[in-house]
Every structure is written in C-alpha cells, then in structure tokens.
Amino acid sequence: MEPAKTARALARVPLPVTHAAYRVQQATLHYPLRALQGVLRRLARQGGEADTAHIAQAQARYVALLKQEIDNVEAGHYGAELLFQLPMADYARGLPRLLSEMPALFKRYRAGDWRSLPEGVELSRYPAYYRRTFHWQRDGYLSRRSAELYDLGVELVFTGSGDVMRRQVIPPIAQALAGPCRGPACKILDVACGTGRTLLQLARTFPEHDLYGLDLSPYYLQVAREVLAEAPNVSLVAENAEAMPFRDQHFDVVTSTFLFHELPRAARRAVLREMFRVLRPGGTVVIEDSVQRSDAPELAFFLGRFPEELHEPFYADYLQDDLQTVMREVGFEVEGEAPAFMAKVVTGRRPSAET
C-alpha cells in the first residue's frame, strides 16, 4: 500500500489496535530471526554462547526500544505508517539468496579472508580502511550484489530492529526543524546514507524539506535511488565523508547512522570536522551508532564478540573512543544521548555565531 494510503487507513484505526499490530509484526520478525541467528552461528562454528543473563539484559533493551517507538508515534514525532514500512515481500524474496551466500561467508570468516573484493573495481579511489569485506559479506561495499542484500542482513543481525533503531534519529531532528531554517525549506544531510533506508523515513516524515545523502559506495547509491524513487526531495552524491563536496554552513541538520564504528580513529575525527564545517551555526547534528562500553556494561558480552564475528576491525577502538568527547573535540555542543537497543543516539549543535 502507498504511504499516503497507509497513513489514511491507520488514522481510522484506534491507537491501541495499531500498537498491538506493530508488536505482532515485530514478534514475527524478532523470534524467528533470533532462532536463525543461532543456527547460523553454530554452522559457522562461532563459540561463546550467551547465557540467560546476557540474553535477558539485551532483551530488556529491545523491549524498551519498541516502547520508545510507540511513545514517539504518540508524541507526534512521526506517523504510525512508518511502523509498517519494512519491505516484507522484498525481504522474503531475498532471504533464500542471502542464505545461499552463507557457505562462502563462513569460509571467509574461518580463513580470516577480508580481502575478497570484486575484480574490475578501481580500488585506489577508496581509502585503505574501506577496502575490505565488512561483515564478511561478499564484495564488501563495492558491488550492487552486496547492496541488494545489505538491508536484509542488517535485519538479521538486529533481529528485525534495524529500521526501528534508525527511526530514533527522527525525534531530535523533528525538534530541530521546529525552529527557523535559512531558506523556505530546511536542508538535511544524511552522511553514509547507504541504501537510503534512513533517508526514506526522513522523506516520509519531512516531505516539505530538502534531503541530501552522501555515501562512498556508488553501488549502494544505485539501490538507494530505487528505494527513494518516490521521494523527489532527495539528492544523492557518491563521495568520501572525509572531504564532502558541500560548501561551508550549507545544512540545517546533519545526521548519520552506523558509520563511526567502521572508521579508524583519525577518520572519525575527519568526518566529524566535515560535519561541523557543512552545518550552519546553530544547526543540529544527530549521530546514531553502536553503544560504547561505558554506555551499557550489561552488553559487554555482545560488544566483545561483535568485531571478530562480523569483521569490524575498528570497532574495538570505537568502543573506547567516547563519541560525545570526540564531538566536543571538533567543536560541537553535545545536548543529549538516548539508548536505542544495541545503539545510541547522540544529539549536538554547532554553536551559533553569537556564542
């Protein structure tokens, strides 16, 4: 159903019914994907099973995320139609293809082979840290095949909560957009936009504003253009976030989801400096990424096994490199932080010209 029709239909449904339907949807994703995760870990011969206490602690954060999602809808931060926008039919068709990739993925994992990149790609145009098979996925981020399976893979890793976590950037953005913009429409930039899942939700929530997406992978942007085909207010560019092709102070809001844990320490700071540069004085930055050790000691077991199991070579350093501290280093004023299951959302501001 088209988003506008879904919104009109949900407007006629009592909120408790909508919330119950949402919880049923998430349960039908969460529990089967958790079971599938367990099977795949055993097939991959990954050790270190979580005990009941670890699982209970993670599950409590998951339940809190779903409650926050419903609270966001009730507060008017975004419409209830976003709760039901997962492309379920596409994911159902893609699951056999994703599973067919698993034997080769397990082989790369066991061999520690993070260099299996596609032939014919000019690797020199990408930084060295990017030229690897993140998540042990075939081709890393450098093929359309990888891009077509990426979102489904994220939902598998996070048991159906990938889009739910991404949506948690919307409330602070909505609050920022309640203030004045520099032009007739606010300009919002999503850094490392990937296949466009965050931009799609922003486009449906803020159709009156101008959205921009930047990503280093042209292959992921090919898929993003299809995902965003019905969002005419979105522009996409394939460039490195360490040297963005935008003029100073161009954007009212800059956001990013799940980028910084995949960057080496120096690159994290370079990207944040660029985000600061392109954001207008008084503008808002909203960053969502993995929790860090000091945020959630109860998740230490899961955070500890993540880098090896999913080939995240810079993740262990990220866990120690406090995101709020780094944001302050480059000049941002940090305004708040909120949990989002295995992630957190940090909101900041570029100081206004008067301060």
N, C-alpha and C positions, 0 to 999 in steps of 0.2 A: 504494500500500500504506500502511496506517496506520502511524504512527511506532512504536508498540509492536511490531507485527508485523515491521517492518523491522529493529528492534533485535534481536529474537529470531533472525531469519534471518541477520543479519550476525554474530551471536555464534557461529554454527556454521561460518562461513567463515574459513579461515586469514587472518591479517592481511596477508601479502604479496599474496594474491589481492584482498582489499578495496582495498589501496593501488593495485594495478595498475588495478583497475576505476575507481577515483577519477581516476587520471591520464588514463585513456582518456576519461572523461566530460569532464574539463577541456579536454583537447586538442580534442575535438569541438566545444567552445564557443569556445575561445580563437582558433584559427586562422581559422575561417570569420568570426568577428566582427571580427577584425583586418582581413581582406580587405574585409568590408562597410564598415568604417570608412574604408578607403582610397577606396573607390568614392564614399561619401557626401561625403568631403572634396573630392574632385575635382568632384563635381556642385555642391557649394556654392561652388566656386572659392576654397577656403581655401589659401593659399600656405604656403611654408616647410616642405617635406617633411623629415622626419627623415632623417639619414644613417645608415649602417650602424652607426657607433659609438654614436649615440644609441639606436638600437633595441636593440643588444646590451646596453647598460647597463640599460635598462628591463626587458629580458627576463631578465637575471640576477636582478633583484629579484622578478620574477614567479615564477621557479623557486624562489627562496628562500622565498617565501610558501607555495607548495604543500608544500615540505619542512616548514615550520613547522606547517602544518595537520596533516600526518601525525604529527609529533612531539607535537602537542597531544593527538591521539587516543591515542597510545601512552602518554602520561603520565597519561591518565585525566581530562583536563580536560573533555572532552565525548565523547559516544558517536559511533561511526563512522556511525551513521544520519544525523547532521547533514550528512555529506559529500554525501549524495544527496537532499537535501530541496528542491532547486530545482523549482519547479512547471513542469516542461518542457512539458507539454501546454498549460498556460495560455499560456506564452510563445510556443509555436509558433502558437497561435491568434491571439495578439496582434501577432505580427510584421507581418503584412500591414497591420494597422490603424496600427501605428507608422510603417511605411514610407509609408503614404498621407498621413501628416502632414508628410512631409519637404519637399515643394514649398513649402508655406506657411511652414515653419520657415526654409528657405533665404531666402525672400522677406523675413522679419523680420530675419534675420541681415544681409542685404545692405543693408537700409534702416535698420538700427540701431533697429528698432521694438521697444522693450522695454515698451511701454505697452498691448499688446493683451490687455486683461483683460476678462472676461465682463461683460455687462450684467446688471443686477439684483442685483449683489453690493454690499453696503454697505461700500465701501472704507474709510470713515472709522474703522472698528473695527480696522484693521490699521495698523501703523507704516509710515511712508513708504518705508522701505528694503525692505519686503516687497511693495509694490505694483508688481510688475514681472514680466516673463516670464523668470524664471531659466531658463537653458539654452536660451533662445529657444523654450521649449515653450509650446504654446497654453494660455492662461489662467493662466500661472504656476503657483502652488499653489492656485488658487481655483476649481477645478471637479473634479467626480468624473471627468470625462473625462481630465483631467491625471493624477489619482491612479491611474487604471486602467492607464496606460501608463508610469508613472514607473519602476517596478522593472525593467521590460524595458529602458528607456532607460539605466538605470544599468549593467546588464549589458553593454549595447552599448558604452558609454563605457569600461568597465573590462574588456572582452573576457572576460566570464564570471567575473569575480572579485569582484563586488560583495558577495555573501553571504560569500565566503571572507574578505574583509577585515573585514566586520562581526563575524565569529566571533572575531576576535582580541581582542575585549574580554572574552571568556569566561574565559580563564585567570586574569587578575588578579582577576576577580570571584569565581571559584571559590576562590582563595586567601583572599580577604577573608571569604567565607562559612564558611571553616573555623574561624573564631573565633566568639565568642559574639554573639548578637543580643539586642535588647532585649525581644523577645517570643517566643512559641512559633515564629514564622516571621519570617525577615528580610524587610524591606521594601526593594525595589529600584525605583528610578525611572529611566526612560529619557526623557531630555529631547529634544524634537523627534523623536518616535518615528516620524513619517511614516505609512507604510502598515503598520507593525508587523513588518517583516522581522527586525529585531534582537530585538524582544520575543518573536517566535515561537521563535527559537533559545534565548533565555533560558528561556522557559516549558518547553521540552522538556528543557533541561539541569537546571533547578531547579524541578521541579513542586511541591516542598514549600514554596516561598516565595511571598510576595505581590508581584506585579509591578504597576507603575503606568506609564502612558505619558501624556506631555503633548505636544501639538502645537498650533500656531496655526491650522492648516487643518482645519475641520470636515469638509471633503470627503475629505481623506486619512484622517481617522479613520473615515469611513464604510467605506472599504476595509479599514482596519486591523481593524475589528470582524469583518469577514468572514474575513480572514486568520487571526484569533485565535479563531475561533468554537469551536474545540475546546480552548481554554486558559481554563478557568474562573477561574484565579487572577490574571487581568489586569483592571485598571480603567483606563479612558481618559478624559481630560479635554481639552477644547479651550480652551487659554488661552495667553497670552504668557509665554514663559520668563523675561522680564524682571520679571515680577510673578506668581510662582507661587502658586496658591491652596492652599498646604500650610502647616501650622504649623511652627514652628521645630524643628529637630533630629528630624524625623519619620522619616527614612530611614537605613538602614544602608549602602546603596550607591546612588550616583547615577552614571549613565553617559550618554553622548551620542555619536552617530556622525554625522560630516559636517555639523555645524551651524556651527561658528565661522568657517569661511571665507566664509559667506554673511551675516555680520553686520558692520556698521560697528564701528570700534574701541570706541566708547563702549558699544555694545550687548553686545559680547563681555564687557566687564568687568561690566556689569549682570547678565548671565546667570550668570557665574561667581560673583558675590556671592550670587545667589539659590541657586545650587547649594550654596554654602558654608552658607548660612543653614538650608536644609532638611535638611542632612546632620548626623547626630549626631556629637558629639565622638568621635574615634577611627574614624569611618566612612571609607569608601573612595570616591574619585571616579576614574572611568576614562573618559577622553576619547579618541576616535579622530577624526582629521581628516587633511586633506592634509599631506604632508610640507611643510616650510618650507625656504627656500633654504639655511640653514646645515646642515640635516639631510642633504641629498642634492644637492650641487652637480652631480653627474653627470646629474641630471634637469632642469637649468636650461632646456634647450630646451623640454621639455614643459610645465613650470610657466609659462614665459613666454608660451606661446601659448594657455593654457587660459582666461584671463579673457575675451578677445575672442571666441574661437570658441564658448564656451558661456555667454556673458553672465554673468560672475561679477564684478560691479562692485567688490566689496570684497576680492577675492582678492589683488590686488597688495599691498594694505596688510597683509593677513593674513600674506603670505609674510615680511614684515619684522617682524611683531609676535610675537616669540617666545612660544609658548604656555606653556612652563614658567615664564618670567619673569612672565607675566600671572597665572598660577595662584598664584605666590608672593605677588604684589602683594595679592591678596584674602585671603590667609591660609593657603592650602594648603601642606602639606609635600609636595614632589614626591619620589616614591620610585623612579621609573624610566620609561624610554621604550624602545619597541621598534618596529622598522620593520615595515611591512605593505604591501609593493609600493609603490603611489603614496601610501600613508597612513602614519601612525604612531600608536601607542597610548601615551598618557601616563597614568601612574597616580600618584595623590596621596592624601593623607589629611588630614582635618580634625584638627588637634591635639587630643589628649584633654584633658579638663578638668583633669588633673593637671599638664599642662605649661604 
